[in-house]
Amino acid sequence: MEVVPPNLLKSGAVEIAKIMKTISGGNVLDVASGDGDFIAMLIDTLKDYESFTGIDSDKKEMEKAKKNLAGKSVKIHLMNAEKLRFDNNKFDLVCLANSLHHLENMNDVLDEMKRVLKPGAYLIIQEMFCDGNQTEAQKTDIALHTLGAEIDNMLGIYHQKTYTKKTIIGIIEELNLREFQVYESSRYVKCLFCSNNQQCEDPLNENLIKFVIKELEESIVQVKESSEYDRLLKRKEIIKQNIMKYGSAPASILFCIGRK
């Protein structure tokens, strides 16, 4: 880890990384792995580990993960998280990052995660939230996510709006984990290891704004033929103006950890 930029240093990410450095991961299962970025973060922060298993139901994301994690001790499987094809009490650490709001049958997935976790082992859930003391730049990210969720649902893709802190904690408390702790950060732990983390210090960075607006424009095009297009187009323009005025920064996250 190189010199940490000031805003990242005070975000809460360093504290979470220090906690992870005390944990021996053993055999780790990452659910809804996407492109594998959370596994990459765990590789950088865990005290030690034996192996990683990642699962996702999206073939394209699975291929990205395989490419991004090539050469690492990681196996990626195409699998439904509601019916994990693993024995009971198999893994030493099970995690889910930035995916609660994508789970249509959330309780089934969480029950499966707990089922395959060894007694006394760690379960980690990371999730962005929409309330609290967030900057105007972060609020543009939340608005962008809210619009994206509506568009996905119009396309038949299940996608909830960003949850509040209370909702997220309430969901995880239902798992009755021991030693349950919740940490908050305005930046992701993975940012500590990113070569571009200086760029993200400034939410008005020109390249960052161009990237976010490009994503916004590409998102709205997907529903161009919808009767709701004009309404969504007006929302898109408001979000775009706010991005240009305030910039963009990822919404804050909760990092929740406990033992089975």
Number of C-alpha atoms within 10 A of each C-alpha: 8 8 8 15 14 10 15 21 14 14 17 20 22 19 15 18 19 13 12 18 15 12 15 16 24 17 15 25 28 23 26 27 27 24 21 24 16 23 25 18 18 22 18 18 21 18 16 16 17 12 16 23 18 26 23 22 16 16 13 11 18 23 17 16 24 18 12 14 18 11 8 12 12 21 15 19 17 15 18 15 21 17 12 16 11 13 10 15 16 17 26 21 27 25 25 20 21 17 18 24 17 16 17 14 11 16 16 13 20 23 15 18 26 23 18 20 25 18 15 15 20 25 28 19 22 22 23 27 22 21 15 9 10 16 17 17 21 22 24 26 23 25 20 22 19 17 19 19 20 17 22 17 12 15 12 9 13 15 21 19 17 22 16 16 18 10 12 20 18 11 13 19 14 11 17 11 18 15 11 17 13 14 14 21 20 22 23 25 24 18 17 23 15 12 10 10 16 15 14 20 14 15 21 19 13 12 11 17 19 14 10 19 19 12 13 19 14 11 17 17 13 14 18 13 9 13 9 12 16 13 10 18 16 11 15 20 13 13 21 21 13 18 25 17 14 18 24 27 26 19 25 27 23 22 22 20 19 20 20 19
